[in-house]
Amino acid sequence: MSEQTQKTSPTLLLLAIFLVSINLRPAVAAIGPLVSQIIGDTRINSTVVGLLTMIPVFLMGIGAMYVRQLRSMLGEKGGIAVGVSIIALSCVVRLWFSDGVGLLTTAILAGIGIAIVQSLMPGFAKRNFAGATGRVIGVYSTGIVAGACIAAGTAAWVSDTLGWKATLGAWSMPAVAALLLWSLASRTATSERHAPIAAPGHIAPEFWRSVRSWTLMIFFGVGTGAFMLVMAWIPPFYLELGVARDTAGLLLSALTLVEGVTALGVAAFIGRFPDRRGPLVFSLLTTALGFITLYLWPVTLAWPAMALLGVGIGILFPLSIIVAIDHIDDATMAGNFTSFVQGGGYIFASFVPLFAGAVRDVMANLTPVWLVMAIGSLAMILFAIRFSPDSYKHFSASLRDGPSPTMPKATR
């Protein structure tokens, strides 16, 4: 049942969404530049470091799978507030629980908090911004990338002054600030707590029956996997090549800065591209070229590689969410569908940084991982070219018609 109150300030609400989104990656992004210090102090190996990234992302996927239950228990507004609170808690306790077990435990906490926010935010955004949802998701994605950029870029020099434990713990402060602003800005926003009562004879759509659902899920997983991979392993990769720690952190910061600016550009201009296929193909080609550059000329073309990856992932990440939302008009169903896509996609993506850590332990080299990601990015073009606006209508119609014993051609 929808709860409609007096109209909230769109500008203040958008600012709150942006500040909340900034806190959705630092718990993961700040790890990469500090890997050598963390390994030195805790004696964990690269596979366990990979788990520090893998666990939150995996839990993001699990949380997204249970969006309906989360919405029913917590509501959209309240649930997002709870999620931000858990993120703040996960960061602050790292000041005291900073051994291997403590880091893994706080990674679980962070993953739960991030999962709650990310599961509920797309439906909330569509409910409150309707036709401007694409731009709002662009701002939301920009905030996610900006948080990663700030966390990665400042981690090395902050740890030189405060130590790596305090560097990780300090991210509780912007989370608390986001919680306060969210509580104020969302107070009168439209929010749904319970799923609407279905009409007699209505059958809830079963997204898993559709090939298109799985295609979007894999697509989102590859794009998110690339995003999480570079956040976790760019600094350690360059440290192995003899690059100074500050420079390695700056390379990742530059990459995420380009991502943020690019994602902001997506928010500003995506309305001019009702057919998303052109930007999607461009982003995949650019991402693949970035990984190829990282594979062949990691040192001599380090900055161009960061720029290419920043542009490619900066377009791909928000667009993979926007394209999923595009497929369905109804806000609640769009939120459920986006969570289905993100759920499986995040679970898939969570294994990418873990795979990279295992490769590093076995081969003492991350180079093969870049080649695998380049090939994966190029393969996704085969999916992207099928995401036409007409296919959205066919897919939505197939859901309204209800599940059938066979998969309709329109959903493939």
Secondary structure, DSSP 8 states (H G I E B T S, - for coil): -EE--S---HHHHHHHHHHHHHTTSHHHHTTGGGHHHHHHHH---HHHHHHHHHHHHHHHHHHHHTHHHHHHHH-HHHHHHHHHHHHHHHHHGGGT--SHHHHHHHHHHHHHHHHHHHHHHHHHHHHHHGGGHHHHHHHHHHHHHHHHHHHHHHHHHHHHHH-HHHHHHTTHHHHHHHHHHHHHHTTTS-EE-S-----TT-----GGG-HHHHHHHHHHHHHHHHHHHHHHHHHHHHHHTT--HHHHHHHHHHHHHHHHHHHHHHHHHGGG-SSTHHHHHHHHHHHHHHHHHHHH-TTTTHHHHHHHHHHHHHHHHHHHHHHHHHT--SHHHHHHHHHHHHHHHHHHHHHHHHHHHHHHHHHS--HHHHHHHHHHHHHTHHHHTT--HHHHHHHHHHHHT---SS--GGG-
